[in-house]
Amino acid sequence: MKKKILILCTGNSCRSQIAHGFLKDFAGEKAEIYSAGIETHGVNPKAIETMMEHGIDISNHTSNHIDEYKNIDFDFVITVCDNAKENCPYFPTTAKIFHHNFSDPAKAQGTKEEIDGQFKIVREEIKIYCKDFVDQNL
């Protein structure tokens, strides 16, 4: 039976979308991947672009609110930012909870190259985390 994994972030725009893409890629048929936010900000175009550079297409992802998934019995919930962990409304679950705070590349400032560089750094951090998560838990 496939495991159900929810990745939770503030706006379901960057970090959770990137993690969603990697977890889906690494887990394959072993899991169903969902991502949500405590708010919805739309999928960040830079997140789409940085994942495409890595060969993973998240352009069809949507930005979803956590309330949309309240009736799903998740096996794992992964928060990818401190704000989501600290401000998530009550979410009844028996899932195993994991947390890792990744910096928000959407807040990067500077030149286009500097901003792109920050997205790539965070993408690689999330990639390593997701690979390790799949190897250790699925």
C-alpha positions as CSV (number, residue, x, y, z in Angstrom):
1,M,0.0,0.0,0.0
2,K,1.3,3.4,-0.9
3,K,2.3,5.7,1.9
4,K,0.7,9.2,1.9
5,I,3.1,12.1,2.5
6,L,2.1,15.7,3.1
7,I,4.7,18.5,2.8
8,L,3.7,21.6,4.6
9,C,5.0,25.1,4.3
10,T,3.8,28.7,4.8
11,G,2.4,29.5,1.3
12,N,2.8,26.2,-0.7
13,S,4.8,28.2,-3.2
14,C,8.5,27.3,-3.1
15,R,10.0,24.9,-0.6
16,S,7.0,22.6,-0.3
17,Q,6.6,22.5,-4.1
18,I,10.3,21.7,-4.6
19,A,10.1,18.9,-1.9
20,H,6.9,17.6,-3.6
21,G,8.7,17.3,-6.9
22,F,11.7,15.5,-5.4
23,L,9.7,13.2,-3.1
24,K,7.5,12.2,-6.1
25,D,10.6,11.5,-8.2
26,F,12.5,9.5,-5.5
27,A,9.5,7.6,-4.1
28,G,8.0,6.6,-7.4
29,E,5.1,4.1,-6.8
30,K,5.9,3.8,-3.1
31,A,4.0,7.0,-2.1
32,E,1.4,9.5,-2.9
33,I,2.7,13.0,-2.4
34,Y,0.7,16.1,-1.4
35,S,1.8,19.6,-0.5
36,A,0.0,22.4,1.2
37,G,0.4,25.6,3.0
38,I,-1.2,27.4,5.9
39,E,-1.8,30.0,3.3
40,T,-1.7,29.8,-0.5
41,H,0.6,32.0,-2.6
42,G,0.6,30.2,-5.9
43,V,3.5,28.2,-7.3
44,N,6.5,30.4,-7.6
45,P,7.8,30.6,-11.2
46,K,11.4,30.5,-10.0
47,A,10.6,27.2,-8.2
48,I,9.3,25.8,-11.4
49,E,12.3,27.1,-13.3
50,T,14.9,25.7,-10.9
51,M,13.2,22.3,-10.8
52,M,13.1,22.2,-14.7
53,E,16.8,22.7,-14.7
54,H,17.0,19.5,-12.7
55,G,14.6,17.7,-15.1
56,I,11.6,17.7,-12.8
57,D,8.4,19.4,-14.1
58,I,6.3,21.0,-11.3
59,S,4.6,23.4,-13.6
60,N,1.2,21.7,-13.2
61,H,1.3,21.8,-9.4
62,T,-1.2,23.9,-7.6
63,S,-0.9,25.9,-4.4
64,N,-3.2,24.1,-1.9
65,H,-4.5,25.0,1.6
66,I,-4.0,22.5,4.4
67,D,-7.8,22.4,5.0
68,E,-8.2,20.7,1.6
69,Y,-6.5,17.6,3.0
70,K,-8.1,17.3,6.5
71,N,-9.9,14.0,5.5
72,I,-6.8,12.2,4.3
73,D,-5.0,9.8,6.7
74,F,-1.4,10.7,6.1
75,D,1.5,8.4,7.1
76,F,4.0,11.3,7.2
77,V,3.8,15.0,7.5
78,I,6.9,17.0,6.8
79,T,7.1,20.7,7.7
80,V,9.8,22.5,5.7
81,C,9.7,25.9,7.5
82,D,9.5,27.0,11.1
83,N,6.5,29.3,10.4
84,A,4.4,26.4,9.2
85,K,5.5,24.2,12.1
86,E,4.7,26.9,14.6
87,N,1.5,28.3,13.1
88,C,-0.2,25.3,11.6
89,P,-3.9,25.2,12.7
90,Y,-4.9,22.0,14.4
91,F,-4.5,19.2,12.0
92,P,-5.7,15.8,13.4
93,T,-3.3,13.1,12.3
94,T,-1.6,10.0,13.5
95,A,1.1,10.6,11.0
96,K,4.8,10.6,11.9
97,I,5.8,14.3,11.9
98,F,9.2,15.4,10.5
99,H,10.5,19.0,10.4
100,H,13.4,20.7,8.7
101,N,13.6,24.5,8.3
102,F,14.9,25.4,4.8
103,S,15.6,29.1,4.1
104,D,13.0,30.7,1.8
105,P,14.5,31.4,-1.6
106,A,11.5,33.6,-2.5
107,K,13.0,36.2,0.0
108,A,16.4,36.2,-1.7
109,Q,17.5,39.7,-2.8
110,G,20.2,40.9,-5.2
111,T,20.9,40.4,-8.9
112,K,19.1,37.8,-11.0
113,E,22.2,35.6,-10.7
114,E,22.2,35.9,-6.9
115,I,18.5,35.1,-6.6
116,D,18.9,32.2,-9.0
117,G,21.8,31.0,-7.0
118,Q,19.8,31.0,-3.8
119,F,17.0,29.0,-5.4
120,K,19.6,26.4,-6.5
121,I,21.2,26.2,-3.1
122,V,17.8,25.6,-1.4
123,R,16.8,23.1,-4.2
124,E,20.0,21.1,-3.5
125,E,19.4,21.1,0.3
126,I,15.8,19.9,-0.3
127,K,17.0,17.3,-2.8
128,I,19.4,15.7,-0.2
129,Y,16.7,15.8,2.5
130,C,14.1,14.2,0.3
131,K,16.5,11.4,-0.9
132,D,17.5,10.7,2.7
133,F,13.8,10.7,3.8
134,V,12.8,8.2,1.1
135,D,15.8,6.0,1.8
136,Q,15.1,5.9,5.5
137,N,11.3,5.8,5.6
138,L,9.9,4.1,2.5
